[in-house]
């Protein structure tokens, strides 16, 4: 959490876009996957709260805007709710959290995912064992699908598979088919 509550002028260069200068009210610093992000309120930008800046995309030194004495804080508990149902730091437009079942197809991956959870909501719903339809274990998570969640599951290769819901399973299926096309000779 940011304690100094100073409004900053930040020059920011998003990917493949022009440099913008933001009047920024910083609220929170957060690290994800080796990258730091600054969250806050950017005057005149959407969303009102939770505006996300990757620190490595900030150009030059931020300047404290001393002439602006009204610092805009996030509502109490906002960031607890903001990060509650996501993996990582990003929300996808119009996505709602849903219950997702993920199957570990080998014991090593099961133990790894059990001890290094994908998301705090994760729980074991079928312990790793020989079941009637094969050897596996299953986890249930309540998350909003985003690229960070997809990346965490795909990083386990054929050791993890999304079982349900069908809509989410199809997103993974299409992503894997697209990847497969890249490796055809």
C-alpha positions, 0 to 999 in steps of 0.5 A: 500500500502507498502511504505518502498519498501524493499525486504524480505525473507519470509518463507511460508507454503502453505496448504498441501505443503512444506515450501518455502523461497521466495524473496518477493517484498511486494506491498499491504496488504488486509483483507478479511473475517477476514484474512490478505493477502500480495500481491506482486512479488515473484522472480521466481514465477508466477504470476509476480504481485499479488502473494498472501500470507496469513499472518497466513501462514508466518513462523517466522519473514520476513528478510529484504534483504539489499543486494538487492537494486532493489525493483520491484514495481507493474505497476501503477494501477495494483491492481485496475484492479486486484481486480476490478472484483472479490469478495475477494482476489483470481482469478480462472485460466482461469475465465473471468468476466461475468454478473450474475443475482442473485434473492433474494427470501425473502424481508429480504435477498433482503434488506441485499444484497442491503445494504451490496453488494456482489460486487461493480458492483452490481445493482438492476435490479428488485426491490423486489415485487410481480411479475407475476412469484412470489415474489422476487427481482433481482441483476446483478453483473459483476464478475469473479466466484471464491470461495469467490463469491460462498461462499457469495451467499451460505451464504444466504441459500435459500434466494438467487439463481443464475438465470443466466447464466446457466453455473454459475447456474450449478456450484451452483447446483452441489455444493448444490447437493454435500452438500445435499449428506453430509446430507443424513442419 
